[in-house]
């Protein structure tokens, strides 16, 4: 099953001819989750041949323009293309006010329901505001990870938010697959007649006892399920070790790296990270791979940022526009 991240934008506030501002698309078993939506995101979705009507959930990390200025255009494109499926939108409450003003000013009434989920300053979700008054049963804060809030859950995946350290309220997002049931070996199914009522019990790890009382150890009957995969998105944040317990051991970490170390003071003033600081977080958290992005437009050549990060954490890559990272 697919678990991959498509980078739609790798630059910071000012786009360049080769780098769009922030947006990532997670494909988790062919379900598409959009994370941030800078100006030009829908053009990037078309450029990289994404069937964007399949996006059901959009997460906006904060209200700096390079993370949400493309949202109203995408929402109205959904409308003009005849979308019917509901869309879940997660962000600060002010985002919903902004969208309502834009829609009201253009006298647009979306033909599909938007389910808005407010993120609050400490990482929790507030009351959900929706265009049609519906509630999302998957956003009630169950199965808490310390320092986070559960935003979404289905049979395969959980998505949590957690606060970052920036000049305005900002959130990171943690995507984790669930451990799936064990798989019964095909040769076992061919050899033994196992009653239906035993199937789920065996998949959940029980030994099987047949009608004659013979015990079959579960490890002989089943295969290990695939290891659950994970991705953490940490954009626009100063260096802070508070996120380390949340993102510990993830397979893929995106951490912003707006500047190099020679501009560390500017990074602190603007509540951003350097490439070396992003790498230090990855190292402390014991992640498998780091991708860095949100680059300042001052850098035409990103090679030095990559080199600076790799000195600290060798498993670092650049979040180039159009690049896909599969786990």
C-alpha positions as CSV (number, residue, x, y, z in Angstrom):
1,X,0.0,0.0,0.0
2,X,1.2,3.5,-0.8
3,X,2.5,5.9,1.8
4,X,4.3,8.8,0.1
5,X,4.7,12.5,0.2
6,X,4.6,14.7,-2.9
7,X,6.3,18.1,-2.4
8,X,4.1,20.8,-4.1
9,X,6.0,23.7,-2.7
10,X,9.4,24.1,-1.0
11,X,10.0,27.9,-0.7
12,X,9.1,30.3,2.0
13,X,7.1,33.5,1.6
14,X,8.2,34.6,-1.9
15,X,7.8,32.1,-4.7
16,X,10.5,31.7,-7.4
17,X,10.3,30.4,-10.9
18,X,11.4,27.0,-9.7
19,X,10.1,26.9,-6.1
20,X,6.5,27.4,-5.0
21,X,5.6,28.2,-1.4
22,X,4.5,25.6,1.1
23,X,2.2,22.6,0.3
24,X,2.6,18.8,0.7
25,X,0.3,16.0,-0.4
26,X,0.3,12.8,1.5
27,X,-0.9,9.6,-0.3
28,X,-1.8,7.1,2.4
29,X,-3.3,4.0,0.7
30,X,-4.7,6.1,-2.1
31,X,-6.4,8.6,0.3
32,X,-5.1,12.1,-0.4
33,X,-4.4,14.6,2.4
34,X,-3.3,18.2,1.5
35,X,-1.1,19.9,4.1
36,X,-0.9,23.7,3.6
37,X,-2.1,25.4,0.4
38,X,0.1,28.3,-0.7
39,X,-0.7,30.5,-3.7
40,X,-0.3,28.3,-6.8
41,X,-1.0,25.0,-5.1
42,X,-3.8,24.0,-7.5
43,X,-1.5,24.7,-10.4
44,X,1.1,22.4,-8.8
45,X,-1.5,19.7,-8.3
46,X,-2.3,19.8,-12.1
47,X,1.4,20.0,-13.0
48,X,2.1,16.8,-11.1
49,X,-1.1,15.0,-12.4
50,X,-2.9,14.8,-9.1
51,X,-6.6,14.0,-9.2
52,X,-7.3,16.7,-6.6
53,X,-11.1,16.0,-6.4
54,X,-10.0,13.0,-4.3
55,X,-8.6,15.3,-1.6
56,X,-11.0,14.9,1.4
57,X,-8.9,16.6,4.1
58,X,-6.9,19.8,4.1
59,X,-4.7,20.9,7.0
60,X,-3.6,24.5,7.3
61,X,-0.7,24.9,9.7
62,X,-1.1,28.7,10.4
63,X,-2.2,32.0,8.9
64,X,0.9,33.3,7.2
65,X,0.0,33.8,3.5
66,X,2.5,31.4,2.1
67,X,0.6,28.6,3.7
68,X,-3.0,29.4,2.8
69,X,-3.4,32.0,0.1
70,X,-4.1,29.3,-2.4
71,X,-7.0,27.8,-0.4
72,X,-9.9,29.9,-1.6
73,X,-9.0,29.3,-5.2
74,X,-8.8,25.5,-4.7
75,X,-12.2,25.5,-2.8
76,X,-13.9,27.4,-5.6
77,X,-12.3,25.2,-8.3
78,X,-13.9,22.2,-6.5
79,X,-17.2,24.1,-6.6
80,X,-16.9,25.0,-10.3
81,X,-16.0,21.4,-11.2
82,X,-19.2,20.1,-9.5
83,X,-17.8,18.5,-6.4
84,X,-20.4,16.8,-4.2
85,X,-18.2,15.0,-1.6
86,X,-17.7,16.8,1.7
87,X,-14.4,18.4,2.5
88,X,-12.8,18.5,5.9
89,X,-10.7,21.6,6.6
90,X,-8.5,22.0,9.7
91,X,-7.1,25.3,10.8
92,X,-7.3,28.4,13.1
93,X,-10.8,29.8,13.6
94,X,-9.8,33.0,11.8
95,X,-9.3,30.9,8.7
96,X,-13.0,30.1,8.6
97,X,-13.8,33.8,9.0
98,X,-11.5,34.7,6.1
99,X,-13.1,32.1,3.9
100,X,-16.6,33.2,4.8
101,X,-15.8,36.8,3.9
102,X,-14.3,35.7,0.5
103,X,-17.3,33.5,-0.3
104,X,-19.8,36.1,0.8
105,X,-18.1,38.9,-1.1
106,X,-18.2,36.9,-4.3
107,X,-21.8,35.7,-3.6
108,X,-20.6,32.1,-3.8
109,X,-22.4,29.3,-2.0
110,X,-20.4,26.1,-2.3
111,X,-22.4,23.2,-3.7
112,X,-20.5,20.8,-1.4
113,X,-20.3,20.7,2.4
114,X,-17.2,22.0,4.1
115,X,-16.6,20.6,7.6
116,X,-14.4,23.1,9.5
117,X,-12.4,21.9,12.5
118,X,-10.9,24.7,14.6
119,X,-7.3,24.2,15.9
120,X,-6.6,26.1,19.1
121,X,-3.4,27.5,20.4
122,X,-2.4,24.6,22.6
123,X,-2.9,22.0,19.9
124,X,-6.4,21.0,20.9
125,X,-9.4,21.3,18.6
126,X,-12.3,23.5,19.5
127,X,-16.0,23.1,18.5
128,X,-16.3,22.3,14.8
129,X,-17.8,24.9,12.5
130,X,-19.3,23.6,9.3
131,X,-21.1,25.0,6.3
132,X,-24.0,22.7,6.9
133,X,-23.9,22.1,10.7
134,X,-22.5,18.6,10.6
135,X,-20.2,17.0,13.1
136,X,-17.2,14.8,12.4
137,X,-17.3,11.7,14.7
138,X,-13.6,11.1,14.0
139,X,-12.4,14.4,15.6
140,X,-13.2,13.9,19.3
141,X,-9.7,13.7,20.7
142,X,-9.5,10.0,21.3
143,X,-6.3,8.0,21.7
144,X,-4.3,10.9,22.9
145,X,-0.5,11.1,22.3
146,X,0.9,13.4,24.9
147,X,1.3,17.0,23.6
148,X,-1.0,16.4,20.6
149,X,-4.6,16.2,19.7
150,X,-6.3,13.6,17.5
151,X,-7.8,15.2,14.4
152,X,-8.7,12.2,12.3
153,X,-8.9,8.4,12.6
154,X,-10.0,5.6,10.4
155,X,-9.2,1.9,10.2
156,X,-5.8,2.5,8.7
157,X,-4.5,5.9,10.0
158,X,-4.5,8.5,12.7
159,X,-3.6,12.2,12.3
160,X,-2.6,14.4,15.3
161,X,-1.8,18.1,15.6
162,X,0.8,19.6,17.9
163,X,1.9,23.2,18.6
164,X,5.1,24.6,17.0
165,X,7.1,27.6,18.1
166,X,6.4,30.5,15.7
167,X,5.5,34.2,15.7
168,X,1.8,33.3,15.5
169,X,-0.1,30.1,16.5
170,X,1.2,27.3,14.3
171,X,0.7,23.6,14.3
172,X,2.6,20.5,13.0
173,X,0.8,17.4,11.9
174,X,1.7,13.7,12.7
175,X,0.4,11.0,10.4
176,X,0.7,7.4,11.7
177,X,-0.5,4.2,10.2
178,X,-2.2,1.7,12.5
179,X,-0.8,-1.8,13.1
180,X,-2.9,-4.1,11.0
181,X,-4.1,-7.6,12.0
182,X,-1.8,-10.5,11.3
183,X,-2.3,-12.4,8.0
184,X,-3.1,-16.1,7.9
185,X,-0.8,-18.0,5.7
186,X,-2.4,-19.3,2.5
187,X,-1.0,-22.8,2.9
188,X,-2.7,-22.9,6.3
189,X,-6.0,-22.0,4.9
190,X,-5.6,-24.7,2.3
191,X,-4.5,-27.3,4.8
192,X,-6.9,-26.6,7.7
193,X,-10.6,-26.1,7.8
194,X,-10.8,-23.1,10.2
195,X,-14.3,-22.0,11.3
196,X,-15.2,-18.4,10.4
197,X,-15.6,-17.4,14.0
198,X,-11.9,-18.2,14.5
199,X,-10.6,-16.0,11.7
200,X,-10.5,-12.7,13.4
201,X,-9.2,-14.3,16.7
202,X,-6.3,-15.7,14.8
203,X,-5.6,-12.5,13.0
204,X,-5.6,-10.7,16.4
205,X,-2.9,-13.1,17.7
206,X,-4.7,-16.0,19.3
207,X,-3.5,-19.6,19.0
208,X,-6.0,-21.8,17.2
209,X,-7.5,-24.9,18.9
210,X,-9.4,-27.3,16.6
211,X,-12.4,-29.4,17.5
212,X,-10.1,-32.2,18.6
213,X,-8.3,-30.0,21.0
214,X,-5.1,-29.7,19.0
215,X,-3.3,-26.3,19.6
216,X,-1.7,-24.4,16.7
217,X,0.6,-21.7,17.7
218,X,-0.3,-18.3,16.1
219,X,3.3,-17.7,14.8
220,X,2.9,-20.9,12.8
221,X,-0.4,-19.9,11.3
222,X,0.2,-16.2,10.4
223,X,2.6,-13.7,8.9
224,X,3.7,-10.5,10.6
225,X,1.7,-7.4,9.3
226,X,3.6,-4.6,7.6
227,X,5.3,-2.2,10.0
228,X,3.2,0.9,10.4
229,X,4.6,4.0,8.6
230,X,4.7,7.6,9.8
231,X,5.2,11.2,8.6
232,X,5.6,14.4,10.6
233,X,5.2,17.9,9.1
234,X,6.9,20.6,11.0
235,X,6.8,23.9,9.2
236,X,7.6,27.5,10.4
237,X,9.1,26.8,13.7
238,X,12.0,28.0,15.7
239,X,14.3,25.3,17.2
240,X,12.4,23.7,20.0
241,X,13.0,20.3,21.6
242,X,9.4,20.2,22.8
243,X,8.4,18.5,19.6
244,X,11.0,15.7,19.9
245,X,8.8,13.3,22.0
246,X,5.9,13.8,19.5
247,X,7.9,13.0,16.4
248,X,10.3,10.4,17.9
249,X,11.2,7.6,15.5
250,X,9.0,8.7,12.6
251,X,9.9,7.3,9.2
252,X,9.9,10.7,7.5
253,X,10.2,14.1,9.0
254,X,9.7,17.4,7.2
255,X,11.3,20.2,9.2
256,X,11.6,23.8,7.9
257,X,15.1,25.1,7.2
258,X,14.6,28.7,6.1
259,X,18.2,29.8,6.7
260,X,21.8,28.6,7.0
261,X,23.7,28.8,10.3
262,X,25.4,32.1,9.3
263,X,21.9,33.6,9.6
264,X,21.0,32.0,12.9
265,X,20.2,35.3,14.6
266,X,17.7,36.2,11.8
267,X,16.2,32.7,12.2
268,X,15.6,33.3,15.9
269,X,14.2,36.7,15.3
270,X,11.7,35.4,12.7
271,X,11.0,32.1,14.6
272,X,12.5,29.9,11.9
273,X,15.0,27.2,11.9
274,X,18.4,26.8,10.2
275,X,19.3,23.7,8.3
276,X,21.6,22.5,11.1
277,X,18.9,23.0,13.7
278,X,16.4,21.0,11.6
279,X,19.0,18.2,11.5
280,X,19.6,18.4,15.2
281,X,15.9,17.9,15.8
282,X,15.9,14.9,13.5
283,X,18.9,13.4,15.3
284,X,17.4,14.0,18.7
285,X,14.2,12.4,17.7
286,X,15.8,9.4,16.0
287,X,13.8,9.7,12.8
288,X,14.6,7.6,9.8
289,X,14.8,10.4,7.2
290,X,14.7,14.2,7.2
291,X,13.5,16.4,4.4
292,X,14.2,20.1,4.7
293,X,12.3,22.9,3.0
294,X,10.7,26.4,3.4
295,X,13.8,27.9,1.9
296,X,14.4,31.6,1.8
297,X,14.3,33.0,-1.7
298,X,17.8,34.4,-1.1
299,X,19.2,30.9,-1.9
300,X,19.4,30.0,-5.5
301,X,21.7,27.1,-4.8
302,X,20.3,24.8,-2.1
303,X,23.4,22.6,-2.0
304,X,25.0,24.4,1.0
305,X,21.8,24.0,3.1
306,X,21.8,20.3,2.4
307,X,25.5,20.0,3.2
308,X,25.0,21.9,6.5
309,X,22.2,19.5,7.5
310,X,24.0,16.4,6.5
311,X,27.0,17.2,8.8
312,X,24.6,16.7,11.7
313,X,22.1,14.2,10.2
314,X,23.4,12.3,7.1
315,X,19.9,11.0,6.1
316,X,18.7,14.4,4.9
317,X,17.2,15.3,1.6
318,X,15.9,18.5,0.0
319,X,12.2,18.9,-0.4
320,X,12.4,19.9,-4.0
321,X,9.1,20.8,-5.8
322,X,7.7,17.7,-7.5
323,X,9.8,15.3,-5.5
324,X,8.1,12.2,-4.1
325,X,9.3,10.5,-0.9
326,X,8.0,7.0,-0.4
327,X,8.1,5.1,2.9
